[in-house]
Amino acid sequence: DNLLRRAACQEAQAFGNQLIPSNVPVKKAAVFLNPAACKGKARTLFEKNAAPILHLSGLDITVVKTDYEGQAKKLLELMENTDLIIIAGGDGTVQEVITGLLRRADEAAFSKIPIGFIPLGKTSTLSHTLYPESMNQVHHIINATLAILKGETVPLDVLQIKGEKEQPVFAVTGLRWGSYRDAAVKVSKYWYFGPLKTKAAHFFSTFKEWPQKHQAALMYLGPTERPPEEPEEKRSRPPLHVRLYRRLALYWSSPPKEIPQEATQDNWEELKISTIELSIATQNRQLDLTRTEDFMNICIEADTVSKGQFINRGSQKMSDPQMCPEGSQCIQASKCILQLPEGTEGSFGIDNEEYEAMPVEVKLLPRKLRFFCDPRRREQMLHATVQ
């Protein structure tokens, strides 16, 4: 581990030793660190493996440690301009940071800031997409930190999930609602079963009313065509007198025309569903950089599952939560509305964070955020697409 750290620091120092012109400011990076991630080990993991690399790279680093759940959302709303945002934690930290980012009034500008992800949490779903697999945790963290310095990015889709009263929540992985999710949450309670704790959690879950059915009404719109990606042009800022003239001209010009309301969509499809589990997921887990359509995957699993199948499948879904088993109904949609019957209890899992189950509107925001990724991983994605 020490040899890996030394090699990574030498590589980072090469970035830090590069000369920059005197009129160019040093790049600022805001790091959101969740010390409670990975059962409280995240702070030590960050300080030993990632922090030295970031400080040697020549970036102006500000580390913000979150003290309680939800703090990252509030801090993002108050944050001033930065060149990079770095998330050091797990799925929960990612979800908090992007929700705070996209709730800002100036989210259109802020969402263009590239985001780095250093996987320190118990569940770090995005790391499977952005970095090569590694059995060594130190190696994995170092690869993720160096990827931020190398500067390669990929666009990721985001789901906007809005209840009737609450502010929207944003997710990069997806939403799950059903019996497999409920059982997975309780796995840690059966720690005394050792390697059989996953089977035990699903086995005891079958003692409830069986078959377990989750009923709802689903309305959805089909995929949308993806416009070609335009290269971002960095335009020089016009002089102050030109900017003032433009603003005054805009102010004194005729009143703006009313913005036409969105044309009512007549092509909504409607379904009555009864399922053991419903999942709405982005395509970020298996990213296709050349796809021509934008959509999210809705998987409605059959509710005719035997107890044995439920226990076996539950173990598979622990390693791959987005697995859509045979016999499931799979739908591609750009927007959907999930209506739940009155008195529905239970919880949603949104990026592995628990939220109360309620009627929601889920909208796909394609290519909304740019995340740093390992250049080798990006090459693999492009190569797989060409094949």
C-alpha positions as CSV (number, residue, x, y, z in Angstrom):
1,D,0.0,0.0,0.0
2,N,2.8,2.4,0.8
3,L,4.5,1.7,-2.5
4,L,1.2,2.5,-4.3
5,R,0.8,5.7,-2.3
6,R,4.4,6.8,-3.1
7,A,4.0,6.2,-6.9
8,A,0.7,8.1,-6.9
9,C,2.2,11.1,-5.1
10,Q,5.1,11.2,-7.6
11,E,2.6,11.2,-10.4
12,A,0.6,14.0,-8.7
13,Q,3.7,16.0,-8.2
14,A,4.3,16.1,-11.9
15,F,0.9,17.9,-12.2
16,G,1.8,20.3,-9.3
17,N,5.2,21.2,-10.9
18,Q,3.6,22.4,-14.2
19,L,4.0,26.2,-14.7
20,I,0.9,28.3,-15.1
21,P,0.9,31.9,-16.5
22,S,0.9,34.7,-13.9
23,N,-2.5,35.9,-15.0
24,V,-4.2,32.5,-14.6
25,P,-5.5,31.8,-11.1
26,V,-4.9,28.5,-9.3
27,K,-7.8,26.1,-9.8
28,K,-10.1,25.8,-6.7
29,A,-11.5,22.4,-5.6
30,A,-14.2,22.0,-2.9
31,V,-14.0,18.5,-1.3
32,F,-17.2,17.3,0.5
33,L,-16.0,14.6,2.9
34,N,-18.4,12.4,4.8
35,P,-16.3,11.2,7.8
36,A,-19.1,8.8,8.9
37,A,-18.9,6.8,5.6
38,C,-17.5,3.2,5.6
39,K,-18.4,2.8,9.3
40,G,-16.5,5.9,10.4
41,K,-13.3,4.9,8.5
42,A,-13.7,7.4,5.6
43,R,-11.8,10.3,7.2
44,T,-8.7,8.1,7.7
45,L,-9.0,6.6,4.2
46,F,-9.2,10.1,2.7
47,E,-6.3,11.6,4.7
48,K,-4.0,8.6,4.1
49,N,-4.7,7.9,0.4
50,A,-6.4,10.9,-1.4
51,A,-5.5,14.1,0.5
52,P,-1.7,13.9,-0.2
53,I,-2.3,13.4,-4.0
54,L,-4.7,16.4,-4.1
55,H,-2.4,18.7,-2.2
56,L,0.6,17.8,-4.4
57,S,-1.4,18.4,-7.6
58,G,-1.3,22.2,-7.3
59,L,-5.0,22.6,-6.7
60,D,-6.3,25.0,-4.1
61,I,-8.1,22.5,-1.9
62,T,-10.9,23.3,0.6
63,V,-12.1,20.2,2.6
64,V,-15.6,20.5,4.0
65,K,-16.4,17.7,6.5
66,T,-20.2,17.0,7.0
67,D,-21.3,16.6,10.5
68,Y,-24.9,15.4,10.0
69,E,-27.2,13.9,7.3
70,G,-28.4,16.6,4.9
71,Q,-25.7,19.1,5.7
72,A,-24.1,18.8,2.2
73,K,-27.4,19.9,0.6
74,K,-27.4,23.1,2.6
75,L,-23.7,23.8,2.1
76,L,-24.0,23.4,-1.7
77,E,-26.8,26.0,-1.7
78,L,-24.4,28.5,-0.1
79,M,-21.2,27.6,-1.9
80,E,-19.5,30.2,-4.0
81,N,-17.8,29.6,-7.3
82,T,-15.4,26.7,-7.6
83,D,-13.6,25.0,-10.5
84,L,-14.1,21.4,-9.3
85,I,-16.4,19.6,-6.9
86,I,-15.0,16.5,-5.3
87,I,-17.3,14.0,-3.4
88,A,-15.5,11.8,-0.9
89,G,-17.9,9.2,0.5
90,G,-20.5,6.7,-0.7
91,D,-23.8,6.7,-2.6
92,G,-25.5,8.8,0.2
93,T,-22.9,11.6,-0.1
94,V,-23.2,11.7,-3.9
95,Q,-26.9,11.9,-3.7
96,E,-26.8,14.8,-1.1
97,V,-24.3,16.8,-3.1
98,I,-26.0,16.5,-6.5
99,T,-29.4,17.3,-4.9
100,G,-27.9,20.5,-3.2
101,L,-26.2,21.4,-6.5
102,L,-29.3,21.0,-8.7
103,R,-31.6,22.8,-6.3
104,R,-29.6,26.0,-6.6
105,A,-31.2,28.9,-8.5
106,D,-28.1,29.1,-10.8
107,E,-28.0,25.3,-11.3
108,A,-27.7,25.7,-15.1
109,A,-24.2,27.2,-14.7
110,F,-23.2,25.2,-11.6
111,S,-24.1,21.9,-13.2
112,K,-21.3,22.4,-15.8
113,I,-18.7,22.2,-13.0
114,P,-17.0,18.8,-13.4
115,I,-17.4,16.5,-10.4
116,G,-14.9,14.0,-9.0
117,F,-15.9,11.0,-6.9
118,I,-13.6,9.3,-4.4
119,P,-15.3,6.1,-3.3
120,L,-15.0,5.8,0.5
121,G,-18.5,4.5,1.4
122,K,-19.9,1.1,2.0
123,T,-21.9,1.3,-1.3
124,S,-20.2,3.2,-4.1
125,T,-22.2,2.3,-7.2
126,L,-20.7,5.0,-9.5
127,S,-17.2,3.6,-9.0
128,H,-18.1,0.6,-11.2
129,T,-18.8,3.0,-14.1
130,L,-16.0,5.4,-13.6
131,Y,-13.0,3.3,-12.6
132,P,-11.5,-0.1,-13.3
133,E,-12.3,-2.8,-10.8
134,S,-9.7,-3.3,-8.1
135,M,-9.7,-5.7,-5.1
136,N,-7.3,-3.4,-3.3
137,Q,-9.2,-0.5,-1.6
138,V,-6.1,1.7,-1.4
139,H,-5.4,1.2,-5.2
140,H,-9.1,1.9,-6.0
141,I,-9.1,5.2,-4.0
142,I,-5.7,6.3,-5.6
143,N,-7.0,5.5,-9.1
144,A,-10.1,7.6,-8.5
145,T,-8.1,10.6,-7.1
146,L,-5.6,10.5,-10.0
147,A,-8.5,10.4,-12.5
148,I,-9.6,13.8,-11.3
149,L,-6.1,15.2,-12.1
150,K,-6.0,13.6,-15.6
151,G,-9.2,15.5,-16.5
152,E,-11.1,13.0,-18.6
153,T,-14.9,13.3,-18.0
154,V,-18.1,11.4,-19.1
155,P,-21.6,12.8,-19.1
156,L,-24.0,11.1,-16.7
157,D,-27.8,11.2,-16.6
158,V,-29.7,12.3,-13.5
159,L,-33.2,11.4,-12.4
160,Q,-35.4,14.3,-10.9
161,I,-37.8,12.7,-8.4
162,K,-40.5,15.1,-7.2
163,G,-43.3,14.4,-4.6
164,E,-46.4,16.4,-4.3
165,K,-45.1,18.8,-1.6
166,E,-41.4,18.1,-1.1
167,Q,-38.5,19.8,-3.1
168,P,-37.2,17.5,-5.8
169,V,-34.5,14.9,-5.0
170,F,-31.9,14.0,-7.6
171,A,-30.4,10.5,-8.2
172,V,-27.6,9.2,-10.5
173,T,-28.5,5.5,-10.0
174,G,-32.2,5.2,-9.5
175,L,-35.2,4.4,-7.4
176,R,-36.3,1.1,-6.0
177,W,-39.5,0.1,-4.3
178,G,-40.4,-3.4,-3.2
179,S,-39.6,-6.5,-1.2
180,Y,-36.0,-7.1,-2.3
181,R,-35.1,-3.6,-1.2
182,D,-36.8,-3.9,2.1
183,A,-35.0,-7.2,2.8
184,A,-31.6,-5.8,1.7
185,V,-31.9,-3.0,4.3
186,K,-32.3,-5.5,7.1
187,V,-29.3,-7.7,6.1
188,S,-26.9,-6.1,8.7
189,K,-29.3,-6.9,11.5
190,Y,-28.6,-10.6,10.9
191,W,-24.8,-10.2,11.3
192,Y,-24.7,-13.2,13.6
193,F,-25.5,-15.6,10.7
194,G,-22.1,-14.6,9.2
195,P,-21.9,-15.4,5.4
196,L,-25.6,-16.5,5.5
197,K,-26.9,-13.2,6.7
198,T,-28.2,-12.2,3.2
199,K,-30.1,-15.5,2.9
200,A,-31.5,-15.1,6.4
201,A,-32.8,-11.6,5.8
202,H,-34.7,-12.7,2.7
203,F,-35.9,-15.9,4.4
204,F,-37.4,-14.1,7.4
205,S,-38.9,-11.6,5.0
206,T,-41.1,-14.4,3.5
207,F,-42.8,-14.8,6.9
208,K,-44.9,-11.7,6.1
209,E,-48.0,-11.9,4.0
210,W,-47.2,-13.9,0.9
211,P,-47.1,-13.3,-2.1
212,Q,-45.9,-9.7,-1.3
213,K,-47.6,-7.4,-3.8
214,H,-46.9,-3.7,-4.4
215,Q,-49.8,-2.1,-6.4
216,A,-49.7,1.2,-8.2
217,A,-50.6,3.1,-11.3
218,L,-47.9,4.1,-13.7
219,M,-48.0,6.6,-16.5
220,Y,-45.0,7.2,-18.8
221,L,-43.7,8.8,-21.9
222,G,-41.4,6.9,-24.4
223,P,-37.7,7.6,-25.1
224,T,-36.6,11.0,-26.6
225,E,-34.1,11.4,-29.4
226,R,-30.7,12.5,-28.2
227,P,-29.4,15.7,-29.9
228,P,-25.7,15.6,-31.0
229,E,-23.3,16.7,-28.3
230,E,-21.9,20.1,-29.1
231,P,-18.3,20.9,-28.0
232,E,-18.2,23.6,-25.4
233,E,-16.6,26.7,-26.6
234,K,-14.8,29.0,-24.1
235,R,-15.7,32.5,-25.2
236,S,-13.7,35.4,-23.9
237,R,-15.7,37.7,-21.7
238,P,-16.7,41.0,-23.4
239,P,-15.4,44.3,-21.9
240,L,-17.4,46.0,-19.1
241,H,-18.9,48.8,-21.2
242,V,-20.2,46.2,-23.8
243,R,-21.8,44.2,-21.0
244,L,-23.5,47.3,-19.5
245,Y,-24.8,48.4,-22.9
246,R,-26.3,45.0,-23.6
247,R,-28.0,44.9,-20.2
248,L,-29.5,48.4,-20.7
249,A,-30.6,47.5,-24.2
250,L,-32.3,44.4,-22.9
251,Y,-34.0,46.3,-20.1
252,W,-35.4,49.1,-22.3
253,S,-36.5,46.8,-25.1
254,S,-40.1,45.8,-25.5
255,P,-41.6,43.5,-22.8
256,P,-40.7,39.8,-23.4
257,K,-43.2,37.7,-25.2
258,E,-45.0,35.1,-23.1
259,I,-43.3,31.8,-23.0
260,P,-45.5,29.2,-24.7
261,Q,-46.6,26.5,-22.3
262,E,-45.5,22.9,-23.0
263,A,-47.7,21.3,-25.5
264,T,-49.9,18.7,-23.8
265,Q,-48.6,15.3,-24.5
266,D,-51.2,12.9,-25.8
267,N,-48.9,9.9,-25.9
268,W,-48.9,9.0,-22.2
269,E,-49.1,5.3,-21.7
270,E,-50.9,4.0,-18.6
271,L,-50.5,0.8,-16.6
272,K,-52.0,-0.8,-13.5
273,I,-49.2,-2.7,-11.9
274,S,-48.9,-5.4,-9.2
275,T,-45.3,-6.3,-8.6
276,I,-42.9,-7.7,-6.0
277,E,-40.4,-4.9,-6.9
278,L,-40.4,-1.8,-9.1
279,S,-37.1,-0.1,-10.1
280,I,-36.5,3.0,-12.2
281,A,-32.8,3.3,-13.2
282,T,-30.5,5.5,-15.3
283,Q,-28.2,3.9,-17.8
284,N,-25.2,5.1,-15.9
285,R,-24.3,1.6,-14.7
286,Q,-23.6,0.5,-18.3
287,L,-22.8,3.7,-20.0
288,D,-23.1,3.9,-23.8
289,L,-21.4,7.1,-25.0
290,T,-22.8,6.8,-28.6
291,R,-26.4,6.0,-28.0
292,T,-29.0,7.9,-30.0
293,E,-31.9,7.8,-27.5
294,D,-32.3,9.1,-24.0
295,F,-34.3,7.0,-21.6
296,M,-34.5,5.5,-18.1
297,N,-35.2,1.8,-17.6
298,I,-38.3,0.8,-15.6
299,C,-38.4,-2.8,-14.5
300,I,-41.7,-4.2,-13.1
301,E,-41.0,-7.7,-11.6
302,A,-43.7,-10.3,-11.6
303,D,-45.4,-10.9,-8.3
304,T,-45.7,-14.7,-8.9
305,V,-42.4,-15.6,-7.2
306,S,-41.9,-18.6,-5.0
307,K,-40.3,-18.2,-1.6
308,G,-37.2,-20.2,-2.8
309,Q,-36.8,-18.0,-5.9
310,F,-37.2,-14.9,-3.7
311,I,-34.4,-16.0,-1.4
312,N,-32.0,-16.9,-4.3
313,R,-32.8,-13.9,-6.3
314,G,-32.4,-11.6,-3.3
315,S,-28.7,-12.7,-3.0
316,Q,-28.1,-11.9,-6.7
317,K,-29.8,-8.5,-6.3
318,M,-27.5,-7.6,-3.5
319,S,-24.5,-7.6,-5.9
320,D,-26.5,-6.2,-8.9
321,P,-29.5,-4.2,-7.7
322,Q,-30.4,-3.2,-11.3
323,M,-30.8,-6.8,-12.4
324,C,-34.1,-7.3,-14.2
325,P,-35.0,-11.0,-13.9
326,E,-36.8,-13.1,-16.6
327,G,-40.5,-12.6,-16.7
328,S,-40.2,-8.9,-15.7
329,Q,-41.8,-6.2,-17.8
330,C,-39.1,-3.7,-19.0
331,I,-40.1,-0.2,-20.2
332,Q,-38.0,2.6,-21.6
333,A,-39.3,6.0,-20.6
334,S,-38.2,9.6,-20.5
335,K,-40.7,10.6,-17.8
336,C,-43.1,8.8,-15.6
337,I,-45.7,9.3,-12.9
338,L,-46.1,6.7,-10.1
339,Q,-49.4,6.9,-8.3
340,L,-49.7,4.8,-5.1
341,P,-53.0,3.8,-3.4
342,E,-54.0,5.7,-0.3
343,G,-52.5,4.4,2.9
344,T,-49.5,2.8,1.2
345,E,-46.7,2.2,3.7
346,G,-43.0,1.4,3.1
347,S,-40.1,3.2,1.7
348,F,-38.3,4.0,-1.5
349,G,-34.6,3.5,-1.9
350,I,-33.2,6.4,-3.9
351,D,-29.5,5.9,-4.6
352,N,-29.5,3.5,-1.5
353,E,-31.0,6.3,0.7
354,E,-34.3,5.7,2.4
355,Y,-37.3,8.0,1.6
356,E,-41.0,7.6,2.5
357,A,-43.0,6.0,-0.3
358,M,-45.4,8.5,-1.9
359,P,-46.8,9.4,-5.3
360,V,-43.9,10.8,-7.4
361,E,-43.0,12.2,-10.8
362,V,-39.7,10.9,-12.2
363,K,-38.1,12.9,-15.0
364,L,-34.9,12.0,-16.8
365,L,-32.3,14.9,-17.2
366,P,-30.0,13.4,-19.9
367,R,-26.2,14.2,-19.7
368,K,-26.9,16.7,-16.9
369,L,-23.6,16.3,-15.0
370,R,-20.0,15.6,-16.0
371,F,-18.0,13.2,-13.8
372,F,-14.2,12.6,-13.9
373,C,-13.4,9.0,-15.0
374,D,-10.3,7.0,-15.5
375,P,-9.1,7.4,-19.1
376,R,-8.7,3.5,-19.4
377,R,-12.4,3.1,-18.4
378,R,-13.5,5.7,-21.0
379,E,-11.5,3.8,-23.7
380,Q,-13.2,0.5,-22.7
381,M,-16.6,2.2,-23.0
382,L,-15.9,3.6,-26.5
383,H,-14.3,0.3,-27.6
384,A,-17.3,-1.8,-26.3
385,T,-19.7,0.6,-28.2
386,V,-17.7,0.2,-31.5
387,Q,-17.8,-3.6,-31.2
